[in-house]
Amino acid sequence: MHTKTTNTWSQTAMQILETAANIIAEKYLHEDVFCNSQATKDFLRFKLGGYEREVFAVMLLNNQHELIEYKELFYGTIDAAAVYPREVVKAVLAANAAAVILTHNHPSGVSEPSQADKAITQRLVNALGLIDVRVLDHLIIGKTTMSFAENNLLPVASTIIN
């Protein structure tokens, strides 16, 4: 239903990238690789790099930051994807995740975060903070990969309870 074909990449090339992502995941599944920034970026570039439309995904991690599951949650248009915090929380609870890495692609190739990217990141950090789940990073996949954490853009949870 949501194929990763592009004008310049053949189906075979996409299968190779998908296989590469699976090899990275299998090789490091229980070796805490997803604390390694470059390995995480490589994994996500192989997973999301070929989509023609925006795709929002989450890496669901246990207490040791080992991958429980990589899950694509929302599929959008060429320049936007609607992201619903409720659905992200449901996926986190279903996997019993202790931490997450948020990610989405920018098919334009420009990995600079938009105001909407920053706003949804804040909403997700707040929502997940209510259930004691840490957001370790939000990565945007374009021609390069932009990390909210590495660029000091990852917000702190701000929950106000009356």
N, C-alpha and C positions, 0 to 999 in steps of 0.2 A: 504494500500500500504506500509506504513512504520510501521510495527508492532514492539512492544516493547518486544518481547519474547526473553528469554535468555535460556541457557541450564539448569539453576538451578531454575528459577522462572516459575511457571505455569501461564497460562492465567488468572486464577482466582486471583492469587496474583497481577498480573499487573493491573487488573481491580480495586482491592482494593486500590492500590497506586494511580491510576488515580482519584478514588473517593476521597481519602484523599486530594490530591492536589486541587480538585474542592471545597471541604469543606473549606480549608484554604482560597482560593480565595474568596468564597462567604462570609465567616464570616468577613473577613477584607477588603472587596472590597472598602468601603468608610471610613475606619478607619486609613488610612495612615500607614498600616502595612509594606509597602515595604520600609519604612525607618528603620524598625526593621530588623537587620541583620539576626538573627536566623530564624525568620518567613520566610524571603525571601529564605534563604538557604533550609529550609524544603520544601517549595513550589516547588523549582526547583529540589531538589533531588527526590521528588515524580514524577515530570514531566519527568525528563531526566534519572533518575537512572537506568532504566531497558533496555535501548537501547543497542543493540550489536554493533551498528555503531555510529560514531560521528554525533551529531546533534547540529546545531547552532540555537539558538532561541533568541528572544528579548522580554523583558517586556516593553510594551508601556505605559507610565505614563502621567498623566495630570500635571498641575502646582502644585497641592498639593501632588504629587507623589502617587496618587491613580491609581490602575490598570485600564487601558482602555482595553487592550487586551494582552494576551500572544500569541506569534506567532512563530512557528517553521518555519524557513526560508530555511535552507540548510541541506541536508542529505548527509553524506559522506561514507567513508570506515571505517574499524576498527581503523584506526589511523589518519585520516585526513578528513576535510570537506572544500570544496572550499567556501569561503565567498566573496560576491561581494558587496562592499559599496553602489553601485548604487541601488541595490535591498533593502538594509536596509533603505536607505534614502526614497525610494518609500513607504515602509511600514510605516515609521514614518510620512510622509506627509499624507498618506491615513487615518491614525488614528488621525491626528492633535495632535500628542504627543508633550509634552514639554520637556520630559526627557525619558531616557531609561536605562534599566539594560541589559547588554549583558550577554549571558551565552552559554556554550556548555559543553558537557560531554566528558570525557575520558574513553572509555570502558575498558581500561587497569586497571583502578582504581587509577592510579597515577595522582594526581591533580596538579602537578607542571607545571607551564606554559612553553611552548616551545618558542623558538625564533619566530616561526611563529605566535604563540598566541599573543606575545607582539607586533609584527609588525602589525597584523591586528587590534589590539586594537588601536594602534596609528593612523592608517588610518581611522578607524571609528570615533574616537574622532575628527580628523581633518575634515572629511566630514560632520559630524553632527554639528560641531561647526560653519560651514559656514551658516547653517540654524537656528542657535541659539537653538539647542537642546543639553541639557547636558547629558553626559554619567555619570551616578552615580556610576556604578561598572561594572566589568566583572567577572563573577563567573564561575569557572571550577568545574564541578561535577565529582568526582571520588569516591573512598572509603571515602574520606573526601571532604570538599568543600573549595576551595581556592578563596579568594577575592582579586582582584587587589587593591581595595581601602584600605582594612585593612592591606595589605602588602606594601603600598606606591608604587605600581607599575602602578597605573592609570595615564596615561600621560596627560599632559596639551595640549590643542589644539594649534597647531603651523601652522597658515595659513599665507602664503606669497603671497601677491598680488602685481604684478608689475604694 
